[in-house]
Amino acid sequence: MAGYFEIIDAPDGGFRVRLLDGAGGLVAVSVKYPTKEAAVAGISWTREIAGTGLIRDMSRGGHGELIIPKSRAAHATVRIHSHTRFPAADRGAGVRRVRSL
């Protein structure tokens, strides 16, 4: 099901981006962007992150664990490069384990 992005006016000036699913249901709302060009750049960045980003559980009790959905667990590979930084690891919390949902 293909979703889509909408650029909308922010009530206090600027613009926000809404991500909607294929049925028009709201999935996410962005931060405020000062211009439409910045909103479009934010959409491009979101597409890049969504296609390649890991899921990190920062909820209460999540401890920054990486989560790999079961549909991908069988073929998922997590690579940590020398240039990759994780804020939780910088605080000494580290990544304790990888779990599947």
N, C-alpha and C positions, 0 to 999 in steps of 0.2 A: 504494500500500500504506500504510494508516494505521498509525502507530505509537502508542505510549501511554507515559504516565509512571506510575511507581510510587513511592510514598513508603515508605521502609524505615527501620528503626531503625539508627542508626549504632552501631558496636560500642563507641565511647567516649562515648556519650550524644548526645542530639539526633537529628536525622533527616538522611537523604540522599535524593536523588531519582535514580531510574534512568530513562533514556530507552531504550525498546526499540522495535525495528522491528516490523512487522506479524506476523512469524513468531516473535517473542519473543526475537530476538537482541539482545544488549546493544550499544547505540550510545554511551552516555555515562553517567557518574556525576557527580553534583554535588558541590559543596563541602558541608560540614556546616552544617545550619541548627539553631538552638536550639529552634524550635517547629515544629509542623505548619503553623501559619498562615504562618510565614516560608517554609517549603518550598513552600506553595501560591503565595505571592507570587513566589517564584523561578521556578516553572513559568510563571506569567503573563508574567514578564519574559523568560524564555527563548523563549516563543512569539512575543513581539513582536520580539525580536532575530532569531530564525530566519526570520521572514517578511520582514524588511527589511534585515538585516545584510549587509554586504559581506564578502568573503573576503580576508583579508590574509595573505600568506605570510611568517610569521616564523620559518620553519625555516632551518637553516644554508644560506646562499647565497640565501635568498629576498629579502632586502633590503627587506622590508615591501611588496612589490609587491601590487597588487590583482589578484585572479584572477577572471575571469568564465568560468563553465563554457560550453563550446561550445553547449550547448542554449539558452543565453540570450544568447550573444555578438551575434547578429544584431539583437536588439532591446533590449539593455541600455544604459542611460544612467547614467553616474556623475555625480552632482551634488555639488559641494563648496560648502557654504554658508559664509558668513563666520563663523558661530558654531561650525563644525566644527573640532575639534582632533584632530590625530594625533600621538601620542607620538613616533613615529619622526621626524616632521618637526621636532618640538621639539628633538630631539637633533642636527639638522643632516643626518640621513640622507635625509629626504624620500622621496617616492614616485618611483621611477625610471621605471616603465612599467606598463602594464596588459597582462596576458597572458591568453590563453585556454587552457583545458585541454581 
